[in-house]
Amino acid sequence: MSTTINVRVPGVSCEHCRTAIHEEVSRVPGVEDVEVDLVTRTVVVRGDSPDGGAVRAAIALAGYDPE
């Protein structure tokens, strides 16, 4: 089952942010695609039922505070 999770992350503003979040979130089981939009400051995750809590934890591990 394909799932999409959208998470606002106000602190993202540069390419380093995008890379750090992409690397951490990509490791979450079930995640197939990660997009970090620097304009809307949103992380969009698609995959086979990834866990929303694990996605938020991965964003925090990258050094950012998810809403």
Backbone hydrogen bonds, N-H to C=O, Kabsch-Sander energy under -0.5 kcal/mol:
donor,donor_aa,acceptor,acceptor_aa,energy
3,T,47,G,-3.1
5,I,45,V,-2.9
7,V,43,V,-2.6
9,V,41,R,-3.1
12,V,9,V,-1.8
18,R,14,C,-2.0
19,T,15,E,-2.6
20,A,16,H,-2.7
21,I,17,C,-2.5
22,H,18,R,-2.5
23,E,19,T,-2.5
24,E,20,A,-1.9
25,V,21,I,-2.9
26,S,22,H,-2.0
27,R,23,E,-0.5
27,R,24,E,-1.0
28,V,25,V,-1.6
31,V,28,V,-2.0
32,E,46,R,-2.9
33,D,46,R,-2.1
35,E,44,V,-2.6
37,D,35,E,-0.6
37,D,42,T,-3.0
38,L,36,V,-0.7
41,R,37,D,-1.2
42,T,37,D,-1.4
43,V,7,V,-3.1
44,V,35,E,-2.9
44,V,42,T,-0.5
45,V,5,I,-3.0
45,V,43,V,-0.5
46,R,33,D,-2.5
47,G,3,T,-2.0
48,D,30,G,-1.8
49,S,1,M,-0.8
49,S,47,G,-1.5
51,D,29,P,-0.5
55,V,51,D,-2.1
56,R,52,G,-2.3
57,A,53,G,-2.3
58,A,54,A,-2.1
59,I,55,V,-2.0
60,A,56,R,-2.3
61,L,57,A,-2.4
62,A,58,A,-1.6
63,G,60,A,-1.4
64,Y,59,I,-1.8
67,E,8,R,-3.0
